[in-house]
Amino acid sequence: MEGLLYLIPAALFLGLLGLGAFLWSLKSGQFEDLDGAAERILYDDEDEDEPPAR
């Protein structure tokens, strides 16, 4: 029973920390362009002059 005195505040702290990280990511624009990464994989960004990677 004494362990709950440590586990409950630790769980609340980690939950608030996760919520804060999520809100920060929303505010910084991490979820602005959800389709960009999915479409970016389709385009070849390599230059024609560079030799292929080994």
CNS distance restraints for C-alpha pairs under 8 A (distance, minus, plus):
assign (resid   1 and name CA) (resid   5 and name CA) 7.63 0.50 0.50
assign (resid   2 and name CA) (resid   6 and name CA) 7.58 0.50 0.50
assign (resid   3 and name CA) (resid   7 and name CA) 6.18 0.50 0.50
assign (resid   4 and name CA) (resid   8 and name CA) 5.68 0.50 0.50
assign (resid   5 and name CA) (resid   9 and name CA) 7.07 0.50 0.50
assign (resid   6 and name CA) (resid  10 and name CA) 6.24 0.50 0.50
assign (resid   7 and name CA) (resid  11 and name CA) 6.00 0.50 0.50
assign (resid   8 and name CA) (resid  12 and name CA) 6.18 0.50 0.50
assign (resid   9 and name CA) (resid  13 and name CA) 6.00 0.50 0.50
assign (resid  10 and name CA) (resid  14 and name CA) 6.17 0.50 0.50
assign (resid  11 and name CA) (resid  15 and name CA) 6.04 0.50 0.50
assign (resid  12 and name CA) (resid  16 and name CA) 6.13 0.50 0.50
assign (resid  13 and name CA) (resid  17 and name CA) 6.05 0.50 0.50
assign (resid  14 and name CA) (resid  18 and name CA) 6.13 0.50 0.50
assign (resid  15 and name CA) (resid  19 and name CA) 6.18 0.50 0.50
assign (resid  16 and name CA) (resid  20 and name CA) 5.99 0.50 0.50
assign (resid  17 and name CA) (resid  21 and name CA) 6.22 0.50 0.50
assign (resid  18 and name CA) (resid  22 and name CA) 6.19 0.50 0.50
assign (resid  19 and name CA) (resid  23 and name CA) 6.17 0.50 0.50
assign (resid  20 and name CA) (resid  24 and name CA) 6.03 0.50 0.50
assign (resid  21 and name CA) (resid  25 and name CA) 6.18 0.50 0.50
assign (resid  22 and name CA) (resid  26 and name CA) 6.32 0.50 0.50
assign (resid  23 and name CA) (resid  27 and name CA) 6.19 0.50 0.50
assign (resid  24 and name CA) (resid  28 and name CA) 6.10 0.50 0.50
assign (resid  25 and name CA) (resid  29 and name CA) 6.33 0.50 0.50
assign (resid  25 and name CA) (resid  30 and name CA) 5.41 0.50 0.50
assign (resid  25 and name CA) (resid  31 and name CA) 7.54 0.50 0.50
assign (resid  26 and name CA) (resid  30 and name CA) 5.99 0.50 0.50
assign (resid  26 and name CA) (resid  31 and name CA) 6.37 0.50 0.50
assign (resid  33 and name CA) (resid  37 and name CA) 7.67 0.50 0.50
assign (resid  34 and name CA) (resid  38 and name CA) 7.53 0.50 0.50
assign (resid  35 and name CA) (resid  39 and name CA) 6.25 0.50 0.50
assign (resid  36 and name CA) (resid  40 and name CA) 5.86 0.50 0.50
assign (resid  37 and name CA) (resid  41 and name CA) 6.70 0.50 0.50
assign (resid  38 and name CA) (resid  42 and name CA) 7.79 0.50 0.50
assign (resid  39 and name CA) (resid  43 and name CA) 7.43 0.50 0.50
assign (resid  46 and name CA) (resid  50 and name CA) 7.52 0.50 0.50
